[in-house]
């Protein structure tokens, strides 16, 4: 997920990738990252392949971030039901955190005044349950 775009030293354009939300690891993606996405459009796969390449080249391990709470199948289904009941399009209620569910999570986060990073949190689930 592309969150922000700007310049880094040397005037290189970069995008900030936060695939696990604001509490997970962060990656800077430069123009050449598009090559990975042309080869395989999965952001997770492309980020993993690019990260492996940097590690092979000698980069240090990625910082794990502040800690991400992963949603399981049942929690994700409950989240999808709650979102759908409030008029959000989550696609099929299948317990998977797909594109439609992520887009709906972001819209709900914005509406509730939460940081809108498209990654569900226990706080979002609690707020939706209480409404």
Secondary structure, 3 states (H helix, E strand, C coil): CEEEEEEECCCEEEEEECCCCCCCCCEEEECCHHHHHHHCCCHHHHHHHHHHHHHHCCCCCCCCCCCCCCCCHHHHHHHHHHHHHCCCCCCCCCCCCCHHHHHHHHHHHHHCCCCCCCCCCHHHHHHHHCC
